[in-house]
Every structure is written in structure tokens, then in C-alpha cells.
Amino acid sequence: MTELPPLKADLALRLRSVRRLRLRSLWQMLLVLFALALLLPLCANGYWIKTLVSAAAIATAVSGSALLYGQLGLVSLCQYALVGVGGWTALRLSHGLHWPFELCVLAAGIAASATGMIAGLPALRMKGLYLALVTLMMAGGYQVLISAMGFPDGGEGWLGRAQGTDRVLMARPALAESDGGYLTYAMLWLAAILGLVEWHKRSKPGRAWALIRRGEAAANAAGVDVLRYQTWAFGLAGFCAGVGGAILAGGVGQLDGRAFGASESVMLFALSVVGGVYHWLGVLLAGLLLRAVPALLTDYGVNGYLATMFFGASLVHALTTAQRGIAGQWLDGIAALSHRLRGSRVTPGVRHD
């Protein structure tokens, strides 16, 4: 057998090492999420179980926002509006057609994905600030629409709005009717969505996104259809948001149109940056920050809206000194400790995803 030249052999060895590290990271993610799905319902009380269900739903949506910014550098400020699209679809199908919960979740993801691609296609011709402004205006338009239309609650007609006190809550799956069981169910959906996102990052779309982020001219020269793969990313991000909206609707039973303001989309994106867009751990942290921190303040008798001040300071810190977010800092610290114990040195700022 012909031996590889030293340079090619070294490159092949490095590629195998990277694949092993990525596979180990994927298994670590799945083990952590499965452990949380089993343990959290046993440790938390009713108030915190509902809070953690909401955090899991929001983290599912954050995974899409982190994908767009982390892989392509695209700032989308309509992600929380797509959560509302998914929630509306799931509620309408559950009340009107009595579909099984899982089909409602998948349909919600598809509806939000289609909406994201339709909205993103013209917006993708713009870059930077203009893309952010266009998607923010989309979120503002959805806020006006859903405030006037409302969410389905078991009534008649296309909108499914009930009159008076005849509102109906969304039916949960048979295996997750209790709050604790539903938290486990929500965590399993979060694991599935994060696994889907990680698979995209490590397959052909991920390689295309990496080329596009380096430069669209270089991507075009390599034969990458830039618009197609950018639209693909918007569609996947919309699917994540739609699934998160359906999980949120099932956890609460009913959604309020006043909760889907454009400011929530801005907050969701900001906290995805604070948590870290390059690693799945950052997605979990963003969901906890957005829901658990205000709940913790409220639990101690402090106004939960004061968390916004903390989030603002955290965003400034992330943009100035920790571009890889809290997750990146934690991973750097763990890597530094591991190398110190082995007696070797570590290079800070290296991505561990």
C-alpha cells in the first residue's frame, strides 16, 4: 500500500481528531439533556417546573437564532414572532382538527419555517443593519396582527376564537399530562432540535455556511449557491422557533397575543449572544436567562423586569470581552484546568464545539 506523504498524513490525522471531538460533544449534549429531562421534574416544585418548561421552549427557539448568527453572521430579529406563528398553528390544529400533539408540533415547525423562508428571502438581499431592521419590522407587524387577531382558544370560525369564558386549553400528549411529565417531554424535544441543528452544522449545509461566512465571493467560486443555503438556514431557524412555540403553547395551555412584542425578539437575540452562539450550552443558558432569572427575582419578591438591566450589562460584557458568550468562557476555563492538570498549555479563545 502506498504511504501518504507526511503533510497529507498529518492532515488526515487532524481531521479524524476533529471528527472524534465533535462526536464526543454531540454525545455529551444528548447525555446532559436526557439527564436533565429525568432529574429536573424530581427536584423542582410546580412553579419552577412551569418556568423550566417555558425555558426549554425558548431555548428551542434560541437554537435557530444562534444558528443564523453563529454560522452565517446574520442578525434576525423576528425569531420570537416565529415562535408565535408556531404557537398559533399548534393551537388551531389542536382545537379545530384535534390532531395528535406530535403532529401539531411538526406542523407548527413547518408553518414557522415556511414563514421564515418567505420573510427571509427578500430580506437576505440586505446585509448587516438593514437585515436586522427589516426582520425587526416583520416582528413589529406580527405584534400588531396577533394583538388584533388573538390566539385560537377553542372557538368557531377560521380564527378559532371563543366568546366569554368558553376558552379551551390545548390538550397535552397522553404520556405527558402532568407538569413534571411535560417538562421531560419538552426537554426531549429540545434534545431532538439541538441534535438536528448539530447534524446540519457537521454536514454539507454546515460546510456551505462556513464558506459563506468567510466570503460570498469565495463561496460562489467554490460552487455554493449562497442564496439557497442562506434561505435554508432561515427555514431551519424558523422550524426551531415553530417547535418552541408549540411546546410553549402545550405547557401554558393558551397563549396571549400581548406577550409577543417585537422587543421580545430583540431580547431573544441578545441573550443568544450572551449565552454563546457557537455551542449548544449557550442555547441552554439563553433559555434559562430569559425565563429563569425573572422568575427567580419574582420568587424573592423583586420585580422581574429588573432582569433587563442585568441582561444589558451582560450583553455589553459579551460584545467587548467575551464574543463567544458565557458558554465560551466556561469551556475555556474547563479546558485550561484540564491542560493544567496534564501539565500542558492551552490557547485561549479556541472554539470547543
C-alpha positions in Angstrom: 0.0 0.0 0.0 1.3 3.5 -0.9 2.0 5.6 2.1 0.6 9.1 2.4 3.1 12.0 2.3 3.8 13.4 5.7 1.7 16.5 5.2 -1.4 14.6 4.0 -1.0 12.0 6.7 -0.9 14.8 9.3 -3.9 16.4 7.8 -5.9 13.2 7.8 -4.9 12.6 11.5 -6.1 16.1 12.4 -9.4 15.6 10.5 -10.0 12.3 12.4 -9.3 14.0 15.7 -11.8 16.8 14.9 -14.5 14.3 14.0 -13.9 12.4 17.3 -14.1 15.6 19.3 -17.4 16.6 17.5 -18.9 13.2 18.0 -17.9 13.3 21.7 -19.5 16.8 22.0 -22.7 15.5 20.5 -22.9 12.6 22.9 -22.2 14.9 25.8 -25.1 17.1 24.7 -27.5 14.3 24.5 -26.5 12.8 27.8 -26.8 16.2 29.6 -30.2 16.8 28.1 -31.5 13.3 28.9 -30.2 13.6 32.5 -31.9 17.0 32.9 -35.1 15.6 31.4 -35.2 12.8 34.0 -33.9 14.7 37.1 -35.5 18.2 36.9 -39.1 17.0 37.4 -37.9 15.2 40.6 -36.1 18.3 42.0 -38.3 21.3 41.1 -41.7 22.4 42.6 -44.7 23.3 40.5 -43.7 26.9 40.0 -40.2 26.0 38.8 -41.4 23.2 36.6 -43.6 25.6 34.6 -40.7 28.1 34.4 -38.4 25.4 33.1 -40.9 24.2 30.5 -41.0 27.8 29.3 -37.2 28.0 29.3 -36.9 24.7 27.3 -39.4 26.1 24.7 -37.5 29.4 24.5 -34.1 27.5 24.2 -35.6 25.5 21.3 -36.2 28.8 19.5 -32.9 30.3 20.5 -31.1 27.4 18.7 -32.4 28.8 15.4 -31.2 32.4 16.2 -27.8 31.1 17.3 -27.5 29.1 14.1 -28.1 32.1 11.9 -25.7 34.3 13.8 -23.1 31.7 14.7 -22.8 30.1 11.2 -23.6 32.9 8.9 -23.3 36.1 10.9 -27.0 37.0 10.1 -28.9 39.0 12.7 -32.6 38.0 12.6 -34.9 40.0 15.0 -38.1 38.2 14.1 -37.4 34.8 15.8 -39.9 35.4 18.7 -42.6 36.3 16.2 -42.0 32.9 14.5 -42.5 31.3 18.0 -45.9 33.0 17.9 -46.6 31.6 14.4 -45.8 28.1 15.6 -47.9 28.5 18.7 -50.9 29.8 16.7 -50.6 26.9 14.3 -50.4 24.3 17.0 -53.4 25.7 18.9 -55.5 25.9 15.8 -54.8 22.4 14.7 -55.3 21.0 18.2 -58.7 22.8 18.8 -60.0 22.7 15.3 -58.9 19.3 13.9 -57.9 17.5 17.1 -54.6 16.4 15.7 -52.2 14.4 17.9 -49.8 16.7 19.8 -46.7 15.5 17.9 -48.3 16.3 14.6 -49.3 19.7 15.9 -45.7 20.3 16.9 -44.3 19.3 13.5 -47.0 21.3 11.6 -46.1 24.3 13.8 -42.4 23.9 12.9 -43.3 23.7 9.2 -45.6 26.7 9.2 -42.9 28.8 11.0 -40.2 27.5 8.7 -42.3 28.5 5.6 -43.0 31.9 7.1 -39.3 32.4 7.9 -38.2 31.5 4.4 -40.9 33.7 2.8 -39.9 36.6 5.0 -36.2 35.9 4.8 -35.9 35.6 1.0 -36.3 39.3 0.2 -34.5 40.3 3.5 -31.4 38.2 2.6 -30.6 40.6 -0.2 -29.7 43.1 2.5 -26.8 42.8 5.0 -25.9 43.9 8.4 -28.0 46.6 9.9 -30.5 46.6 7.1 -31.3 42.9 7.5 -31.8 43.4 11.3 -34.1 46.4 10.7 -36.2 44.5 8.1 -36.7 41.5 10.4 -37.5 43.8 13.3 -40.2 45.4 11.2 -41.5 42.0 10.5 -41.7 41.3 14.2 -43.5 44.6 14.7 -46.0 43.7 12.1 -46.7 40.4 13.7 -47.2 42.1 17.0 -49.9 44.3 15.6 -51.5 41.3 13.7 -51.6 38.9 16.7 -52.8 41.6 19.1 -55.8 42.2 16.9 -56.4 38.6 15.9 -55.6 36.7 19.1 -54.7 33.1 19.6 -57.2 30.2 19.0 -58.9 29.1 22.2 -61.5 26.5 21.1 -64.0 28.8 19.4 -65.7 28.5 16.0 -64.6 30.1 12.7 -61.2 30.3 11.0 -59.6 32.2 13.9 -61.0 29.8 16.5 -61.8 32.5 19.0 -64.2 31.7 21.8 -66.6 34.2 23.4 -66.7 34.9 27.1 -65.4 32.1 29.4 -65.6 29.2 26.9 -61.9 29.1 26.3 -60.3 25.7 26.0 -56.7 24.8 26.9 -54.6 22.9 24.4 -54.5 19.1 25.1 -51.2 17.7 26.1 -49.9 14.2 24.9 -51.2 11.3 26.9 -47.7 10.4 28.2 -47.1 14.0 29.5 -50.3 15.2 31.0 -48.7 16.1 34.4 -46.4 19.2 34.7 -43.4 17.0 35.5 -44.1 14.7 32.7 -44.5 17.6 30.3 -41.1 19.0 31.4 -39.4 15.8 30.5 -41.3 15.8 27.2 -40.2 19.4 26.4 -36.6 18.6 27.2 -36.7 15.6 24.8 -38.0 17.9 22.0 -35.2 20.3 22.8 -32.7 17.5 22.5 -34.1 16.5 19.2 -34.0 20.0 17.8 -30.4 20.6 19.0 -29.4 17.3 17.5 -30.9 18.4 14.2 -29.0 21.7 14.3 -25.8 20.0 15.2 -26.2 17.5 12.4 -26.7 20.4 9.9 -23.5 22.0 11.2 -21.5 18.9 10.6 -22.9 18.0 7.2 -23.0 19.6 3.7 -25.1 22.7 4.8 -22.6 23.4 7.6 -19.7 23.4 5.2 -21.5 25.7 2.8 -22.4 28.1 5.7 -18.7 28.1 6.7 -17.7 29.2 3.2 -20.4 31.8 3.0 -19.3 33.3 6.3 -15.7 33.6 5.1 -16.9 35.4 2.0 -19.7 35.2 -0.5 -17.3 35.6 -3.4 -15.2 32.6 -2.3 -18.4 30.6 -1.7 -19.6 31.4 -5.2 -16.2 30.4 -6.6 -16.5 27.1 -4.8 -19.9 26.4 -6.4 -22.0 27.2 -3.4 -25.5 28.6 -4.0 -25.3 31.4 -1.5 -29.0 32.4 -1.6 -30.2 28.8 -1.4 -28.1 28.0 1.7 -29.0 31.2 3.4 -32.7 30.6 2.8 -32.1 27.0 4.1 -30.7 28.5 7.3 -33.7 30.8 7.7 -36.1 27.9 7.2 -34.3 25.7 9.8 -34.3 28.6 12.3 -38.0 29.1 11.7 -38.6 25.4 12.2 -36.8 25.6 15.6 -38.9 28.6 16.6 -42.2 27.0 15.5 -41.5 23.8 17.5 -40.6 26.1 20.5 -43.9 27.9 20.1 -45.9 24.6 20.0 -44.1 23.4 23.2 -44.8 26.7 24.9 -48.5 26.5 23.9 -48.7 23.0 25.3 -47.1 24.0 28.5 -49.2 27.0 29.2 -52.4 25.7 27.5 -53.1 29.1 25.9 -51.0 31.9 24.6 -51.6 35.7 25.0 -51.1 37.9 22.0 -49.7 40.7 24.2 -46.7 38.6 25.1 -45.3 38.6 21.5 -44.0 42.1 21.2 -41.1 43.0 18.9 -38.9 43.7 22.0 -39.1 40.0 22.9 -37.4 39.1 19.6 -34.6 41.6 20.3 -34.2 40.2 23.8 -34.1 36.6 22.5 -31.3 37.5 20.0 -29.4 39.5 22.6 -29.4 36.6 25.1 -28.4 34.1 22.5 -25.2 36.2 22.1 -24.8 36.4 25.9 -25.2 32.7 26.3 -23.0 31.8 23.3 -24.0 31.1 19.7 -21.2 28.6 18.9 -22.0 25.9 21.4 -25.2 24.1 22.5 -24.5 25.0 26.1 -25.1 28.7 25.2 -28.5 27.8 23.9 -29.5 26.3 27.2 -28.1 29.3 29.1 -30.0 31.7 26.9 -33.3 29.9 27.7 -32.6 29.9 31.4 -31.6 33.6 31.4 -34.7 34.7 29.6 -37.1 32.8 31.8 -35.4 31.6 35.0 -33.7 34.9 36.0 -37.0 36.9 36.0 -38.7 34.0 37.8 -36.0 33.9 40.4 -36.3 37.6 41.1 -40.1 37.3 41.3 -39.7 34.3 43.7 -37.7 36.6 46.0 -40.3 39.4 45.8 -38.3 41.6 43.4 -39.7 43.0 40.2 -38.7 40.5 37.4 -38.4 43.4 34.9 -35.2 44.4 36.7 -33.5 41.5 34.9 -33.4 43.6 31.8 -30.7 45.8 33.4 -28.7 42.6 34.1 -29.2 41.4 30.6 -28.0 44.8 29.2 -24.8 44.7 31.2 -24.2 41.0 30.2 -24.6 41.9 26.5 -22.0 44.7 26.8 -19.7 42.3 28.5 -20.2 39.7 25.8 -19.6 42.1 23.0 -16.5 43.6 24.5 -14.6 40.8 26.2 -16.4 37.5 25.6 -17.5 37.2 22.0 -18.2 33.5 22.5 -20.5 34.2 25.4 -20.8 32.6 28.8 -20.6 29.1 27.3 -17.3 30.0 25.6 -15.8 31.3 28.9 -16.9 28.2 30.8 -15.4 25.9 28.1 -12.2 27.9 28.1 -12.0 27.6 31.9 -12.6 23.9 31.8 -10.0 23.4 29.0 -7.4 25.5 30.9 -8.0 23.5 34.1 -7.7 20.2 32.2 -4.5 21.2 30.5 -3.1 22.5 33.7 -3.7 19.1 35.4 -2.0 17.4 32.5 1.0 19.8 32.7 0.5 21.4 29.3 -0.6 24.8 28.0 -3.9 25.8 26.4 -4.6 28.5 23.8 -7.5 30.7 25.0 -10.3 31.7 22.6 -10.3 28.4 20.7 -13.8 27.1 19.9 -14.7 23.8 21.6 -17.8 22.9 19.5 
